[in-house]
Amino acid sequence: MIGSTREYCEGRIVETRSTERFTVRGTVLVIDDCPIGICPKCGEKYYPAHLLRKVESYAKGLQRGKRAHMVPFFKYQSHRSTRRVSSN
């Protein structure tokens, strides 16, 4: 994976670390300092198997997070479906 060339854009995959968000069976996990591969040309991300196993482990509750944060959740509403109230 790292160092390989993508067929789609011919970019070369480089290793980096970043904060990633995963959703596993409805549970949102944010994991800092994830080792991932990324194509600097098109932005496609590659997750190594060991990282995905760790994400699954966190989701199953085998390992507790170091901290928890409340995350606001919003439902997108199209401007077309929003009713305007006239102030006459």
Secondary structure by P-SEA (a helix, b strand, c coil): ccccccccccbbbbbbbbbbbbbcccbbbbbcccccccccccbbbbbcaaaaaaaaaaaaccccccbbbbbbbbbbbccccbbbbbcc
